[in-house]
Amino acid sequence: MSTATAARVDVYTRVTTRIIEELERGVRPWLKPWNAEHAAGRITRPLRHNGQAYNGINILMLWASAELSGFVSPFWMTFQQAKELGGHVKKGEHGSPVVYASTFKKSDTNDAGEEVEADIPFLKEYTVFCADQCEGLPQHFYQMATPPVDKLERIDRAEAFFANTKADIRTGGNRAFYAIDADYVRMPPFESFRDAESHAGTLAHELTHWTRHESRLNREFGRKRWGDEGYAMEELVAELGSAFLCADLQITPEVRDDHASYIDSWLKVLKDDKRAVFSAASHASKAVEFLHGLQPQATA
């Protein structure tokens, strides 16, 4: 195995192993309010130095780094970007890894004996630092939060977001689910949830499932029956999609007790395939992007 190949494998293995360790402790690492004290919100996706949100597996990687080190700022940047912003990384600070997709060309010989080139995808890793690890940056990178606004305003914004999807959302019963054949979401009555944020987080989960319909993202993991690996993979996508969307909507939902039973099936999927969580995070980001795309576009 080449050094480059070993490095690529190591990225998948290290990230997956870290998440497995958290799950084995009964902790879902995507459901913690890491950024509770920063002005960017009680919880937010990790942000690049220019305010652009990270996607996919980088959300989980940077959330985990922030939680481990107690960082408050959601902003992350390279050593050089900190310098360009007029600041610098504090001496002795250690960065956190993020990845981006790249390709390399590989020559091969086809059945006709012709030499052909193929673009082979792989992940490339680089290092970023949280604004908390830097000095001299513009003030907004450090700005602490003012007391939160009325909770109802945040939930109203979430309810409007869900309504704008035009999904068929039906109320009744005692179970939340998405029925793919009839293409509707079923939610228990609002009053049956412990609080408004838990209701919103649950609906975000089910609407992530809703995006898998063939008329939308046509997401399929070969699931044949309830509880198989394809089922577990789709549930992991919905879990991550809900966490990402809740971060965007500034919602910190309670951990759903009914999903504790999924941890064992997620562990099996992650242990069998070191790339599974990367794929799930990518699908979750695409689902959330799709839901954002259904919102009214601001006019100039």
The 8 nearest C-alpha neighbors of each residue, nearest first, counted from 0:
[[1, 4, 5, 2, 3, 6, 8, 7],
 [0, 2, 4, 3, 5, 6, 7, 8],
 [1, 3, 5, 4, 6, 0, 7, 8],
 [4, 2, 6, 1, 5, 7, 0, 8],
 [5, 3, 7, 1, 6, 2, 8, 0],
 [4, 6, 2, 8, 3, 7, 9, 1],
 [7, 5, 9, 3, 4, 8, 2, 10],
 [8, 6, 4, 9, 10, 5, 122, 3],
 [9, 7, 5, 11, 10, 6, 12, 4],
 [8, 10, 6, 12, 7, 11, 13, 5],
 [11, 9, 7, 13, 8, 12, 14, 6],
 [12, 10, 8, 9, 14, 13, 273, 274],
 [11, 13, 9, 15, 10, 14, 273, 16],
 [14, 12, 16, 10, 15, 11, 9, 17],
 [13, 15, 17, 16, 11, 12, 10, 18],
 [14, 16, 18, 12, 17, 13, 273, 11],
 [17, 15, 19, 13, 18, 14, 12, 20],
 [16, 18, 20, 14, 15, 19, 13, 21],
 [17, 19, 21, 15, 20, 16, 22, 14],
 [20, 18, 16, 22, 21, 17, 23, 15],
 [19, 21, 23, 17, 18, 22, 16, 24],
 [22, 20, 18, 24, 26, 19, 23, 28],
 [23, 21, 25, 26, 19, 24, 20, 27],
 [22, 24, 20, 25, 21, 19, 26, 266],
 [25, 23, 21, 22, 26, 20, 19, 27],
 [24, 26, 22, 23, 21, 27, 262, 259],
 [27, 25, 22, 21, 24, 28, 23, 30],
 [26, 28, 29, 22, 30, 21, 25, 18],
 [29, 27, 30, 26, 21, 31, 63, 18],
 [28, 30, 27, 31, 242, 59, 239, 62],
 [31, 29, 28, 27, 242, 32, 254, 251],
 [30, 32, 33, 29, 28, 251, 66, 27],
 [33, 31, 42, 35, 34, 251, 41, 30],
 [34, 32, 31, 35, 66, 42, 65, 71],
 [35, 33, 42, 71, 41, 36, 32, 37],
 [34, 36, 41, 42, 33, 32, 37, 40],
 [37, 35, 144, 34, 143, 71, 41, 38],
 [38, 36, 143, 144, 39, 72, 34, 71],
 [144, 37, 39, 143, 40, 142, 36, 145],
 [40, 38, 37, 43, 41, 144, 73, 42],
 [41, 39, 42, 38, 37, 43, 249, 35],
 [42, 40, 35, 34, 36, 249, 32, 43],
 [41, 43, 34, 40, 32, 246, 35, 249],
 [44, 42, 246, 40, 247, 45, 34, 249],
 [43, 45, 246, 52, 46, 58, 53, 247],
 [44, 46, 73, 53, 52, 58, 74, 43],
 [47, 45, 52, 74, 50, 51, 73, 53],
 [46, 48, 75, 51, 50, 49, 74, 76],
 [47, 49, 76, 50, 75, 74, 46, 51],
 [50, 48, 47, 51, 46, 74, 52, 76],
 [49, 51, 47, 46, 48, 52, 74, 45],
 [52, 50, 47, 46, 49, 53, 48, 45],
 [53, 51, 46, 45, 44, 47, 50, 54],
 [52, 54, 45, 46, 58, 57, 51, 44],
 [55, 53, 58, 284, 57, 52, 56, 281],
 [54, 56, 280, 281, 57, 284, 58, 277],
 [55, 57, 280, 59, 277, 58, 60, 54],
 [58, 56, 60, 59, 55, 97, 61, 54],
 [59, 57, 56, 61, 60, 54, 53, 55],
 [60, 58, 62, 56, 57, 61, 63, 29],
 [59, 61, 57, 63, 58, 62, 56, 64],
 [62, 60, 64, 63, 58, 59, 57, 65],
 [61, 63, 59, 65, 64, 60, 58, 66],
 [62, 64, 66, 60, 61, 65, 59, 67],
 [65, 63, 61, 67, 62, 66, 68, 60],
 [66, 64, 70, 62, 68, 63, 67, 69],
 [65, 67, 69, 63, 64, 68, 33, 62],
 [66, 68, 64, 65, 69, 63, 70, 62],
 [67, 69, 65, 66, 70, 64, 63, 71],
 [70, 68, 66, 65, 67, 71, 33, 64],
 [69, 71, 65, 68, 72, 131, 66, 129],
 [70, 72, 34, 37, 36, 73, 69, 33],
 [71, 73, 74, 37, 70, 130, 131, 141],
 [72, 74, 45, 46, 71, 34, 75, 43],
 [75, 73, 46, 72, 130, 47, 48, 129],
 [74, 76, 129, 47, 128, 48, 130, 127],
 [77, 75, 127, 48, 128, 80, 47, 81],
 [76, 78, 127, 80, 79, 128, 81, 126],
 [77, 79, 81, 80, 88, 76, 82, 127],
 [78, 80, 82, 77, 81, 83, 76, 87],
 [81, 79, 83, 77, 82, 78, 76, 84],
 [80, 82, 84, 87, 86, 78, 79, 83],
 [83, 81, 86, 79, 85, 87, 80, 84],
 [82, 84, 80, 85, 81, 79, 86, 87],
 [85, 83, 81, 82, 86, 136, 80, 137],
 [86, 84, 82, 83, 136, 135, 81, 87],
 [87, 85, 135, 136, 82, 81, 134, 84],
 [86, 88, 82, 81, 133, 134, 89, 135],
 [87, 89, 133, 132, 134, 90, 78, 81],
 [90, 88, 133, 92, 132, 87, 91, 134],
 [89, 91, 92, 88, 87, 132, 133, 93],
 [90, 92, 89, 93, 88, 132, 94, 133],
 [91, 93, 90, 89, 132, 94, 88, 128],
 [94, 92, 91, 95, 128, 132, 127, 90],
 [95, 93, 128, 127, 126, 92, 96, 129],
 [94, 96, 127, 126, 128, 64, 97, 93],
 [97, 95, 126, 125, 127, 124, 94, 98],
 [98, 96, 125, 124, 57, 126, 95, 60],
 [99, 97, 124, 123, 122, 125, 57, 96],
 [98, 100, 123, 122, 101, 124, 97, 125],
 [99, 101, 122, 121, 123, 120, 98, 102],
 [100, 102, 121, 120, 122, 123, 99, 103],
 [103, 101, 120, 119, 121, 118, 104, 100],
 [102, 104, 119, 118, 105, 120, 101, 121],
 [103, 105, 118, 117, 119, 116, 106, 102],
 [104, 106, 117, 116, 118, 103, 107, 119],
 [107, 105, 116, 115, 117, 114, 104, 108],
 [108, 106, 115, 114, 116, 109, 105, 117],
 [107, 109, 114, 113, 112, 115, 110, 106],
 [108, 110, 112, 111, 113, 114, 107, 115],
 [111, 109, 112, 108, 113, 114, 107, 115],
 [112, 110, 109, 113, 108, 114, 115, 107],
 [111, 113, 109, 110, 108, 114, 115, 107],
 [114, 112, 108, 111, 109, 115, 110, 107],
 [113, 115, 108, 107, 109, 106, 112, 116],
 [116, 114, 107, 106, 108, 113, 117, 109],
 [115, 117, 106, 105, 104, 107, 118, 114],
 [116, 118, 105, 104, 119, 106, 115, 107],
 [117, 119, 104, 103, 102, 120, 105, 116],
 [118, 120, 102, 103, 104, 117, 121, 105],
 [121, 119, 102, 101, 118, 103, 100, 122],
 [122, 120, 101, 102, 100, 123, 119, 7],
 [121, 123, 100, 99, 101, 98, 7, 124],
 [122, 124, 98, 99, 100, 101, 121, 125],
 [125, 123, 98, 97, 96, 122, 99, 126],
 [124, 126, 97, 96, 98, 123, 127, 95],
 [127, 125, 96, 95, 94, 97, 77, 128],
 [126, 128, 77, 76, 94, 95, 75, 96],
 [129, 127, 94, 75, 76, 77, 95, 132],
 [128, 130, 75, 131, 132, 74, 76, 127],
 [129, 131, 133, 132, 74, 75, 72, 140],
 [132, 130, 129, 133, 72, 70, 71, 141],
 [133, 131, 130, 129, 89, 88, 128, 92],
 [134, 132, 88, 130, 89, 87, 131, 86],
 [133, 135, 86, 87, 136, 88, 89, 132],
 [134, 136, 86, 85, 87, 137, 133, 84],
 [135, 137, 86, 134, 85, 84, 138, 140],
 [138, 136, 139, 140, 135, 84, 85, 141],
 [137, 139, 140, 141, 142, 136, 135, 143],
 [140, 138, 142, 141, 137, 136, 38, 143],
 [139, 141, 138, 142, 137, 130, 136, 74],
 [142, 140, 139, 138, 143, 72, 130, 131],
 [143, 141, 139, 38, 140, 138, 37, 144],
 [144, 142, 37, 38, 36, 141, 145, 39],
 [38, 143, 145, 37, 36, 146, 142, 40],
 [144, 146, 147, 143, 38, 37, 148, 36],
 [145, 147, 144, 148, 36, 149, 38, 143],
 [148, 146, 145, 149, 150, 144, 41, 40],
 [149, 147, 150, 146, 152, 153, 151, 145],
 [148, 150, 151, 152, 147, 153, 154, 146],
 [149, 151, 153, 152, 148, 154, 147, 155],
 [150, 152, 154, 153, 149, 155, 148, 156],
 [153, 151, 155, 150, 154, 149, 156, 148],
 [154, 152, 156, 150, 155, 151, 157, 249],
 [153, 155, 157, 151, 156, 152, 158, 150],
 [156, 154, 158, 152, 157, 153, 151, 159],
 [157, 155, 159, 153, 154, 158, 160, 152],
 [156, 158, 154, 160, 159, 155, 248, 161],
 [157, 159, 155, 161, 160, 156, 154, 162],
 [158, 160, 162, 156, 157, 161, 163, 155],
 [161, 159, 157, 163, 158, 162, 156, 294],
 [160, 162, 158, 163, 159, 164, 157, 165],
 [163, 161, 159, 164, 160, 165, 158, 166],
 [162, 164, 160, 165, 161, 294, 159, 293],
 [163, 165, 166, 293, 162, 161, 290, 294],
 [166, 164, 163, 162, 167, 161, 293, 168],
 [165, 167, 164, 168, 183, 162, 184, 161],
 [166, 168, 183, 184, 169, 165, 182, 185],
 [169, 167, 184, 166, 185, 183, 170, 186],
 [170, 168, 185, 184, 186, 167, 171, 183],
 [169, 171, 186, 187, 185, 188, 168, 172],
 [172, 170, 187, 188, 186, 169, 173, 185],
 [171, 173, 187, 174, 170, 186, 188, 185],
 [172, 174, 187, 171, 175, 186, 188, 191],
 [173, 175, 187, 172, 176, 186, 185, 171],
 [176, 174, 186, 185, 187, 173, 177, 205],
 [177, 175, 185, 184, 205, 174, 178, 186],
 [176, 178, 184, 205, 183, 179, 185, 209],
 [179, 177, 182, 183, 181, 180, 184, 176],
 [178, 180, 182, 181, 177, 212, 183, 209],
 [181, 179, 182, 178, 183, 212, 177, 213],
 [180, 182, 179, 178, 183, 177, 184, 167],
 [183, 181, 179, 180, 178, 184, 177, 167],
 [182, 184, 167, 178, 181, 177, 168, 185],
 [185, 183, 177, 168, 176, 169, 167, 178],
 [184, 186, 169, 176, 175, 170, 168, 177],
 [187, 185, 175, 170, 169, 171, 188, 184],
 [186, 188, 171, 173, 172, 170, 174, 175],
 [189, 187, 190, 191, 171, 170, 186, 172],
 [188, 190, 191, 192, 187, 198, 195, 186],
 [191, 189, 188, 192, 193, 194, 187, 195],
 [190, 192, 189, 188, 193, 187, 173, 194],
 [193, 191, 194, 190, 189, 198, 197, 195],
 [192, 194, 197, 191, 195, 190, 198, 196],
 [195, 193, 192, 197, 196, 198, 190, 253],
 [196, 194, 198, 197, 199, 154, 192, 193],
 [195, 197, 252, 199, 198, 194, 200, 250],
 [198, 196, 252, 200, 199, 194, 195, 253],
 [197, 199, 195, 201, 196, 200, 192, 202],
 [200, 198, 196, 202, 197, 201, 203, 195],
 [201, 199, 197, 203, 252, 202, 198, 196],
 [202, 200, 204, 198, 203, 199, 197, 205],
 [201, 203, 205, 199, 204, 200, 206, 198],
 [204, 202, 241, 200, 206, 201, 205, 199],
 [205, 203, 241, 201, 237, 207, 202, 206],
 [204, 206, 208, 202, 207, 203, 177, 176],
 [205, 207, 209, 203, 208, 204, 202, 210],
 [206, 208, 237, 204, 209, 205, 210, 240],
 [207, 209, 205, 206, 210, 211, 237, 177],
 [210, 208, 206, 207, 211, 212, 205, 177],
 [209, 211, 207, 208, 212, 215, 216, 286],
 [210, 212, 218, 217, 216, 209, 208, 215],
 [213, 211, 217, 215, 214, 210, 209, 216],
 [217, 212, 214, 215, 216, 211, 218, 210],
 [213, 215, 212, 217, 216, 211, 210, 218],
 [216, 214, 212, 213, 210, 217, 211, 289],
 [217, 215, 211, 218, 210, 213, 212, 214],
 [213, 216, 218, 211, 212, 215, 219, 214],
 [219, 217, 211, 216, 212, 220, 213, 210],
 [218, 220, 221, 217, 211, 222, 229, 233],
 [221, 219, 229, 222, 218, 232, 233, 230],
 [222, 220, 229, 219, 223, 230, 228, 227],
 [223, 221, 229, 230, 220, 224, 227, 228],
 [222, 224, 221, 227, 225, 229, 230, 226],
 [223, 225, 222, 227, 226, 230, 229, 228],
 [224, 226, 227, 230, 223, 222, 231, 229],
 [225, 227, 230, 224, 231, 228, 264, 229],
 [228, 226, 230, 229, 225, 224, 231, 222],
 [229, 227, 231, 230, 232, 268, 226, 222],
 [230, 228, 222, 220, 232, 221, 231, 227],
 [229, 231, 227, 233, 228, 222, 232, 226],
 [232, 230, 228, 234, 229, 233, 264, 265],
 [231, 233, 235, 229, 234, 230, 228, 236],
 [234, 232, 236, 230, 235, 231, 237, 229],
 [235, 233, 237, 231, 236, 232, 238, 230],
 [234, 236, 238, 232, 233, 237, 231, 239],
 [235, 237, 279, 233, 283, 239, 234, 238],
 [238, 236, 240, 234, 204, 207, 235, 239],
 [239, 237, 235, 241, 236, 240, 204, 234],
 [238, 240, 242, 236, 241, 237, 283, 243],
 [239, 241, 283, 237, 243, 242, 238, 207],
 [240, 242, 204, 203, 244, 238, 239, 243],
 [243, 241, 239, 245, 240, 244, 246, 29],
 [242, 244, 246, 240, 245, 241, 239, 247],
 [245, 243, 247, 241, 246, 242, 240, 287],
 [246, 244, 250, 248, 242, 247, 243, 249],
 [245, 247, 43, 249, 243, 244, 248, 42],
 [246, 248, 244, 245, 249, 43, 243, 44],
 [247, 249, 245, 246, 250, 157, 244, 156],
 [250, 248, 246, 247, 245, 42, 40, 41],
 [249, 251, 245, 248, 252, 246, 196, 42],
 [250, 252, 196, 32, 245, 249, 253, 42],
 [253, 251, 197, 196, 200, 250, 254, 199],
 [252, 254, 197, 255, 251, 196, 200, 30],
 [255, 253, 256, 252, 30, 197, 258, 259],
 [254, 256, 257, 258, 253, 259, 197, 201],
 [255, 257, 258, 259, 254, 260, 253, 261],
 [258, 256, 255, 259, 260, 261, 254, 174],
 [259, 257, 260, 261, 256, 255, 262, 254],
 [258, 260, 261, 256, 257, 262, 255, 25],
 [261, 259, 258, 262, 263, 257, 264, 256],
 [262, 260, 264, 258, 259, 263, 265, 231],
 [261, 263, 265, 264, 260, 259, 266, 22],
 [264, 262, 266, 265, 261, 267, 260, 23],
 [263, 265, 267, 261, 266, 262, 231, 268],
 [266, 264, 262, 268, 267, 263, 231, 269],
 [267, 265, 263, 269, 264, 268, 270, 262],
 [266, 268, 264, 270, 265, 269, 271, 263],
 [267, 269, 265, 271, 266, 270, 272, 228],
 [270, 268, 266, 272, 271, 267, 273, 275],
 [269, 271, 267, 268, 272, 266, 273, 19],
 [270, 272, 268, 269, 267, 273, 275, 266],
 [273, 271, 269, 274, 275, 270, 268, 276],
 [272, 274, 275, 11, 12, 269, 15, 270],
 [275, 273, 277, 272, 276, 11, 278, 15],
 [276, 274, 278, 272, 277, 273, 269, 279],
 [275, 277, 279, 278, 274, 280, 269, 15],
 [278, 276, 280, 274, 56, 275, 279, 281],
 [277, 279, 281, 275, 276, 280, 282, 274],
 [280, 278, 276, 236, 282, 281, 277, 283],
 [281, 279, 55, 283, 56, 277, 278, 282],
 [280, 282, 55, 278, 284, 283, 279, 277],
 [281, 283, 285, 279, 284, 280, 286, 278],
 [284, 282, 240, 280, 286, 236, 281, 285],
 [285, 283, 287, 281, 286, 282, 55, 54],
 [284, 286, 288, 282, 283, 287, 289, 281],
 [287, 285, 283, 289, 284, 288, 207, 210],
 [286, 288, 290, 284, 289, 285, 240, 244],
 [287, 289, 285, 291, 286, 290, 284, 292],
 [288, 290, 292, 286, 287, 291, 285, 293],
 [291, 289, 287, 292, 293, 288, 286, 164],
 [292, 290, 288, 293, 289, 294, 287, 160],
 [291, 293, 289, 290, 294, 288, 295, 296],
 [294, 292, 290, 291, 164, 163, 295, 289],
 [293, 295, 292, 291, 163, 296, 160, 164],
 [296, 294, 297, 293, 163, 292, 291, 298],
 [297, 295, 294, 298, 292, 293, 299, 291],
 [296, 298, 295, 299, 294, 292, 293, 291],
 [299, 297, 296, 295, 294, 292, 293, 291],
 [298, 297, 296, 295, 294, 292, 293, 291]]
